[in-house]
Amino acid sequence: MENSVTQTPATHETAPLLVAIDGPAGSGKSSVSRAVAEALSYGILDTGAAYRALAWAALEEDVNLDDPIAVEEVLDDWGFSISLKGAQVVIVCGADATHEIRDPGVSKQVSRVSQHAGVRERLNRMFLSIVAESGLPGVVIEGRDITTVVAPDAPVRILMTASPEVRAKRRTGELSGSSEAEVLAAILERDAKDQLVVDFMNPAPGVTLIDTTELDFAQSVQAVIDVVRAAEARA
């Protein structure tokens, strides 16, 4: 599988410190992860963008998204590239797809490509390769199953969570046209589905739980930074 990453020249002799952040929908892990990365001069790897990019590329090629072999063939030469610093830029098949992969029509199809075990395994290997080759002091990697499947050996693994009510309130502020009650219902439905395959309320062994229910954004960011700084001190 061909993949690359926009990066600065390698200036660090040691491997980047990997910060893996997991959490349920609406937990704020994406915005907090990016703020933490900026504060620490780390890179930020949004794994969800890769799955969106794959779904977009497959749709562009009119591939059957439910066919695992066909989807993996897209991976063979999709030429994926993502920036780890600054504004996110996603290149797929030589084209800038940064905005296209966020289209609601693409979003609805992401689960169809992520359902394939072979696809997940290949992308997980790609994520770790991107981090290793980044040339950065550290990389924050966030998404689904990051602390348990993608990077179970990361020196920093954090499960960020919050009560459904608080997550609904936060998401309502980000969305337009939806009431807080509607968002809460959607979050509870998503949580019920997630609980069938992953526990987003109880951290796995070695994973630090950060409950942001009573924290504002700045406090949530600082809580993560404190965990990372402690890991840096141990390194």
C-alpha positions in Angstrom: 0.0 0.0 0.0 1.4 3.4 -1.0 1.1 6.1 1.6 2.9 9.2 2.6 2.6 12.1 5.0 3.3 15.8 4.8 6.0 16.4 7.4 8.9 18.4 8.5 12.5 17.0 8.0 13.4 14.4 10.6 15.4 16.1 13.4 14.7 13.7 16.3 16.9 10.7 16.8 14.3 9.0 19.1 11.0 7.7 18.0 8.1 10.1 18.4 6.1 9.9 21.6 2.8 8.5 20.6 -0.3 9.8 22.5 -3.3 7.6 21.8 -6.7 9.2 22.6 -10.0 7.3 22.5 -13.5 8.2 23.5 -17.2 8.0 22.7 -19.1 10.2 20.2 -19.2 13.8 21.4 -16.5 13.4 24.1 -14.5 16.2 22.6 -11.5 14.0 21.8 -10.9 15.6 18.3 -10.9 19.2 19.4 -9.0 18.5 22.6 -6.4 16.3 20.7 -5.7 19.1 18.2 -5.3 21.7 20.9 -3.0 19.4 22.9 -0.9 18.7 19.8 -0.6 22.4 19.0 0.4 23.2 22.6 3.1 20.5 22.7 4.3 21.1 19.1 3.3 17.6 18.3 1.6 16.3 15.2 -2.0 15.3 15.1 -3.2 12.2 13.2 -7.0 12.0 12.6 -7.5 8.4 11.8 -11.1 9.0 10.8 -10.0 11.2 7.9 -8.2 8.1 6.4 -11.4 6.1 6.5 -13.3 9.0 5.0 -10.7 9.3 2.3 -11.0 5.6 1.5 -14.7 5.8 1.3 -14.5 8.8 -1.0 -11.9 7.1 -3.3 -14.0 3.9 -3.5 -17.1 5.9 -4.4 -15.1 7.8 -7.0 -14.1 4.5 -8.6 -17.7 3.1 -8.3 -16.5 0.3 -6.0 -18.9 -1.9 -4.1 -18.2 -0.8 -0.6 -19.5 -4.0 0.9 -16.9 -6.1 -1.1 -13.8 -6.4 1.1 -11.5 -7.4 -1.8 -12.6 -4.5 -4.0 -12.1 -2.0 -1.2 -8.7 -3.4 -0.4 -7.8 -3.0 -4.1 -8.4 0.7 -3.7 -5.9 0.7 -0.9 -3.3 -0.8 -3.2 -2.7 2.5 -5.1 -4.7 5.3 -3.5 -1.6 7.4 -2.7 -3.0 8.7 0.6 -1.3 11.6 2.2 -2.3 13.7 5.3 -0.7 16.6 7.0 0.2 16.3 10.7 0.9 20.0 11.4 -1.2 23.0 10.8 -4.5 22.9 8.8 -5.4 19.4 7.8 -4.8 18.6 4.1 -5.8 15.2 2.7 -4.5 14.1 -0.7 -6.0 11.0 -2.3 -4.9 9.7 -5.7 -3.0 12.9 -6.3 -6.1 15.1 -5.7 -6.8 17.4 -2.7 -9.8 15.8 -1.1 -9.7 17.7 2.2 -13.2 19.1 1.8 -14.7 16.3 -0.3 -14.2 13.7 2.4 -16.3 15.7 4.8 -19.4 15.6 2.6 -22.4 14.1 4.4 -22.8 11.6 1.6 -19.3 10.3 2.2 -19.8 10.3 5.9 -22.7 8.0 5.6 -20.6 5.4 3.8 -17.6 5.3 6.1 -18.9 2.4 8.2 -19.2 0.3 5.0 -15.5 0.4 4.4 -14.5 0.3 8.1 -16.4 -2.9 8.6 -13.8 -5.0 6.8 -11.1 -6.5 9.1 -8.5 -6.5 6.3 -9.0 -2.8 5.7 -8.7 -2.0 9.4 -5.5 -4.0 9.7 -3.9 -2.3 6.8 -4.9 1.2 7.9 -3.7 0.5 11.4 -0.3 -0.4 10.1 -0.3 2.7 7.9 -1.1 4.9 10.9 1.8 3.6 13.0 4.1 4.0 9.9 3.0 7.6 9.5 3.8 8.3 13.2 7.2 6.5 13.0 8.2 8.5 9.9 6.9 11.9 11.0 10.2 13.3 12.3 8.3 15.0 15.1 8.9 14.8 18.9 5.4 13.3 19.3 2.1 12.6 17.6 -1.4 12.6 19.0 -3.5 10.0 17.3 -7.2 10.0 17.9 -10.1 8.0 16.7 -11.9 4.7 17.4 -10.2 1.8 19.2 -7.0 3.8 19.3 -5.9 2.8 22.8 -6.8 -0.9 22.5 -6.4 -1.9 18.9 -4.5 0.6 16.9 -1.8 1.6 19.4 -2.1 -0.7 22.5 1.6 -0.2 23.2 1.6 3.6 23.0 3.4 5.2 26.1 0.4 7.4 26.6 -3.1 6.0 26.2 -6.1 8.1 27.3 -9.8 7.3 27.4 -11.7 10.7 27.3 -15.3 10.5 28.3 -18.2 12.6 29.6 -21.8 12.0 30.6 -24.2 11.6 27.7 -26.0 14.8 28.7 -22.9 16.9 28.7 -21.8 15.4 25.3 -25.2 16.2 23.9 -25.0 19.8 25.1 -21.6 20.2 23.5 -22.6 18.6 20.2 -25.8 20.7 20.0 -23.6 23.8 20.1 -21.7 22.5 17.1 -24.7 21.4 15.0 -27.5 23.4 13.5 -31.1 22.4 13.1 -31.0 19.8 15.9 -32.4 20.2 19.5 -30.4 19.0 22.5 -33.0 16.3 23.1 -32.6 15.0 19.5 -28.8 15.0 19.9 -29.0 13.2 23.2 -31.2 10.5 21.8 -28.7 10.0 18.9 -25.8 9.8 21.3 -27.6 7.3 23.5 -28.4 5.2 20.4 -24.7 5.4 19.3 -23.5 4.5 22.8 -25.7 1.4 22.8 -24.3 0.2 19.5 -20.7 1.0 20.6 -21.1 -0.9 23.9 -21.6 -4.1 21.8 -18.0 -3.9 20.7 -16.1 -1.5 22.9 -16.3 -0.2 26.5 -16.0 3.6 26.4 -16.7 4.1 30.1 -14.1 1.8 31.7 -10.5 2.1 30.5 -8.5 -0.9 29.5 -5.4 -1.8 31.7 -2.8 0.9 31.4 -5.2 3.5 29.9 -5.7 6.8 31.8 -9.4 7.8 32.2 -10.1 11.5 31.8 -13.7 12.4 32.6 -14.5 15.8 31.2 -18.0 16.0 32.5 -17.1 18.8 35.0 -14.2 20.3 32.9 -14.4 23.1 30.5 -12.4 22.9 27.2 -9.2 24.5 28.6 -9.2 22.2 31.6 -9.7 19.2 29.4 -6.7 20.1 27.3 -4.6 20.7 30.4 -5.6 17.3 31.9 -4.3 15.6 28.8 -1.1 17.7 28.7 -0.4 16.8 32.3 -0.5 13.1 31.4 1.8 13.6 28.5 4.3 15.7 30.5 4.4 12.9 33.1 5.2 10.4 30.3 7.9 12.7 28.8 9.5 12.9 32.2 9.7 9.2 32.5 11.1 8.8 29.0 
